[in-house]
Amino acid sequence: MLVSLQAWPAAFDCLVEPTQAIDVGSPVVGLLEKVHVRRGDRVARGQILATLESNAERAAADLARYKSEATGPTLSAQGKMVFSERKFQRRAQMADEKLMSTQERDDAEAEVKAAEAELQSAAESRQIAAIEFRQQTSLLNLRTIRSPFDGVVVDQLIYPGEVVEPTGSKKAILKLAQLDPLRVHVILPMAAFRKITPGMSAQVSLEAPIGGAYPAKVRTIDKLIDAASGTFAVFLEMRNADLAVPAGVKCRAEFPIQVESRPAP
């Protein structure tokens, strides 16, 4: 007995989602001093979003910078080095001419070595101070919260004057969403599994009243098929440079394929 095949339209329900949506917080505990953006603002990657109170950390960084730039100990050690070398040269010459004991010459040589060690110690101390300055600067930078990507401020969760707690209930300051590109979540029947390929073009039509049709490309294909429904998920990437398309909109995704299925008996 022949079984007919029923052709399905290659357009499927979908949902427009942000590429990523995250809670932005601080890795350190501190008093929230200022939030530099508002809900709905567009933000760029690296833009300052909020700052924590950091007077003590800034003072520590300034002190470390001053120590790293201080040249007094090095100049003092260099002066002692030059003086001890001249003294040793004079005493060595006098000892060769039998005008001074070899002990005095050896004492002068020991002073040269001590001056060399002091100069080396001064150089090492300055290097350590430079490392401490970088460390304090890094700790200070942790109190400045920056955007990890280009996106939009979705919500503000805490306000200036509140304490940020990375491991507590108030760990997030803002919610951010990346809306360019957008991610389109499509559910397809199992019959389309081998027909959808990464990079394939598709057209996404938004539901009213937003409306409009936009090009998109297949970015990810799930390798796990849901046994109960016989479907799998595909994620498209859709450019949205002017943010004209909001996330959360239902849509229909059309693919340049033909899908067929055997009807149930």
Legacy VTK file of the C-alpha trace (Angstrom):
# vtk DataFile Version 3.0
C-alpha trace
ASCII
DATASET POLYDATA
POINTS 265 float
0.000 0.000 0.000
1.405 3.395 -0.996
1.765 6.066 1.616
1.548 9.664 0.371
3.922 12.339 1.501
2.629 15.654 2.816
4.800 18.723 2.068
5.233 21.190 4.927
5.848 24.891 4.284
9.462 25.772 5.070
8.371 28.501 7.496
8.362 27.868 11.213
7.510 29.680 14.409
10.404 31.396 16.133
11.273 33.851 18.881
13.693 36.796 18.719
16.065 36.773 21.680
19.090 38.829 22.753
22.410 37.225 21.860
23.243 37.343 25.543
21.687 38.866 28.637
23.751 39.170 31.813
23.724 40.604 35.316
26.636 43.010 35.760
28.105 43.136 39.252
31.373 43.734 41.073
34.032 41.141 41.987
34.690 43.009 45.254
32.549 44.205 48.155
32.022 47.950 48.264
29.712 50.913 48.563
28.114 51.814 45.243
29.146 55.420 44.610
27.691 56.204 41.184
25.830 54.570 38.306
26.750 56.292 35.048
23.963 54.881 32.836
20.192 54.553 32.932
17.690 51.945 31.903
17.330 51.919 28.119
20.747 53.484 27.429
22.957 52.029 24.736
26.431 51.181 26.015
29.679 50.345 24.275
32.164 47.664 25.211
34.554 49.016 27.853
32.284 51.921 28.798
32.156 52.740 32.517
28.796 51.658 33.932
29.259 52.184 37.672
31.921 52.959 40.265
32.386 51.887 43.861
33.727 54.147 46.617
37.511 53.812 46.322
39.290 56.545 48.315
41.441 54.066 50.274
42.336 52.060 47.178
43.187 55.212 45.232
45.452 56.415 48.059
47.195 53.025 48.142
47.728 53.172 44.380
49.145 56.721 44.643
51.536 55.614 47.393
52.687 52.628 45.345
53.199 54.863 42.306
55.279 57.317 44.379
57.478 54.486 45.647
57.951 53.131 42.136
59.048 56.558 40.878
61.306 57.419 43.842
64.948 57.706 42.717
66.576 58.824 46.004
67.763 55.377 47.221
69.152 54.508 43.782
71.001 57.809 43.426
72.414 57.450 46.943
73.640 53.933 46.211
75.158 55.059 42.919
77.034 57.853 44.720
78.419 55.410 47.292
79.445 53.082 44.477
81.411 55.785 42.671
83.123 56.969 45.879
84.057 53.444 47.017
85.502 52.583 43.599
87.704 55.681 43.593
88.795 54.966 47.155
89.680 51.388 46.259
91.659 52.474 43.192
93.703 54.913 45.255
94.420 52.418 48.020
95.224 49.660 45.557
97.791 51.906 43.874
99.301 52.917 47.212
99.444 49.269 48.313
101.287 48.387 45.097
103.805 51.127 45.903
104.186 49.773 49.449
102.734 53.027 50.858
99.756 51.285 52.455
99.053 47.908 53.924
97.218 45.269 51.932
94.620 45.122 54.721
93.538 48.694 54.012
93.305 47.847 50.327
91.160 44.797 51.133
88.921 46.960 53.327
88.410 49.358 50.434
87.584 46.450 48.123
85.002 45.212 50.643
83.421 48.683 50.639
83.085 48.472 46.853
81.284 45.141 47.094
79.001 46.484 49.829
78.188 49.499 47.619
77.409 47.177 44.701
75.045 45.174 46.912
73.329 48.362 48.113
72.874 49.556 44.534
71.432 46.163 43.546
69.097 46.259 46.553
67.893 49.749 45.580
67.181 48.562 42.012
65.279 45.516 43.268
63.261 47.635 45.699
62.230 49.895 42.841
61.167 46.894 40.743
59.128 45.555 43.665
57.507 48.983 44.071
56.590 48.964 40.370
54.942 45.553 40.770
53.071 46.764 43.864
51.876 49.777 41.868
50.481 47.505 39.137
48.825 45.371 41.804
47.213 48.359 43.526
46.119 49.756 40.165
44.489 46.420 39.319
42.664 46.404 42.664
41.502 49.966 42.032
40.282 49.042 38.534
38.111 46.288 40.036
36.020 49.045 41.611
35.186 50.486 38.187
32.502 48.408 36.452
32.708 48.387 32.650
30.458 46.959 29.962
31.697 43.616 28.570
29.988 44.187 25.193
27.982 46.623 23.093
24.435 46.441 24.332
21.503 48.035 26.128
20.787 48.589 29.823
17.729 46.473 30.590
17.335 47.239 34.286
19.044 48.761 37.328
18.933 46.558 40.408
20.687 48.575 43.119
21.370 52.280 43.587
24.122 54.557 44.944
24.515 54.217 48.703
23.831 50.483 48.727
26.555 47.925 49.375
27.486 45.577 46.533
27.984 41.997 47.735
29.476 39.610 45.141
28.340 36.555 47.133
25.218 38.066 48.698
21.724 38.995 47.608
22.876 42.340 46.139
25.492 41.036 43.734
24.129 42.548 40.497
24.070 46.276 39.726
22.649 46.286 36.196
21.135 43.943 33.648
22.587 44.211 30.137
21.434 42.663 26.873
23.279 42.382 23.579
20.814 43.234 20.814
23.177 43.387 17.848
23.209 40.796 16.526
19.969 39.225 17.723
19.488 35.498 18.194
16.433 33.887 16.613
15.308 30.650 18.260
13.530 28.329 15.808
11.977 24.906 16.491
12.077 22.608 13.441
10.694 19.113 12.786
13.087 16.184 12.732
12.539 15.836 8.966
14.488 19.082 8.459
17.518 17.991 10.472
19.809 17.135 7.537
18.529 19.982 5.383
19.567 22.859 7.648
23.263 23.731 7.515
25.383 26.351 9.313
25.572 29.585 7.327
22.309 28.941 5.477
20.309 32.084 4.762
16.807 32.533 6.158
14.205 35.276 6.327
12.621 36.265 9.605
9.178 37.909 9.546
8.131 39.617 12.772
4.613 39.474 14.142
2.370 42.569 14.097
2.453 45.330 15.117
6.272 45.307 14.842
6.243 43.684 11.421
8.935 43.616 8.774
11.127 40.917 7.248
14.855 40.635 7.981
17.643 38.412 6.646
19.356 35.995 9.018
21.864 33.164 8.911
21.954 29.808 10.653
24.528 29.988 13.436
23.916 26.926 15.634
22.102 23.630 15.123
21.266 21.516 18.140
22.555 17.954 17.920
19.895 16.658 20.302
16.411 15.891 19.018
13.508 15.963 21.463
12.034 12.454 21.307
8.607 13.475 22.628
7.925 16.154 20.025
10.255 15.018 17.243
11.773 18.500 16.974
15.137 20.189 17.375
16.301 23.779 17.878
18.136 26.026 15.446
19.555 29.449 16.296
19.872 32.183 13.686
21.943 35.339 13.814
20.178 38.514 12.678
21.916 41.878 12.379
20.282 44.751 14.250
22.718 47.659 14.037
20.105 50.375 14.611
18.285 48.333 17.294
15.065 48.651 15.313
14.026 45.125 16.322
13.339 44.501 20.014
14.023 41.170 21.663
11.080 39.066 22.813
9.105 39.337 19.565
7.469 36.252 18.024
8.246 35.592 14.384
8.215 33.164 11.455
11.469 31.912 9.950
11.494 30.848 6.301
14.199 28.553 4.923
15.047 27.698 1.278
14.191 24.033 1.836
11.246 21.675 1.385
10.263 19.466 4.279
8.016 16.438 3.884
6.436 14.109 6.406
4.426 10.925 6.198
0.891 11.474 7.489
-0.276 9.478 10.486
-2.320 6.350 9.540
LINES 1 266
265 0 1 2 3 4 5 6 7 8 9 10 11 12 13 14 15 16 17 18 19 20 21 22 23 24 25 26 27 28 29 30 31 32 33 34 35 36 37 38 39 40 41 42 43 44 45 46 47 48 49 50 51 52 53 54 55 56 57 58 59 60 61 62 63 64 65 66 67 68 69 70 71 72 73 74 75 76 77 78 79 80 81 82 83 84 85 86 87 88 89 90 91 92 93 94 95 96 97 98 99 100 101 102 103 104 105 106 107 108 109 110 111 112 113 114 115 116 117 118 119 120 121 122 123 124 125 126 127 128 129 130 131 132 133 134 135 136 137 138 139 140 141 142 143 144 145 146 147 148 149 150 151 152 153 154 155 156 157 158 159 160 161 162 163 164 165 166 167 168 169 170 171 172 173 174 175 176 177 178 179 180 181 182 183 184 185 186 187 188 189 190 191 192 193 194 195 196 197 198 199 200 201 202 203 204 205 206 207 208 209 210 211 212 213 214 215 216 217 218 219 220 221 222 223 224 225 226 227 228 229 230 231 232 233 234 235 236 237 238 239 240 241 242 243 244 245 246 247 248 249 250 251 252 253 254 255 256 257 258 259 260 261 262 263 264
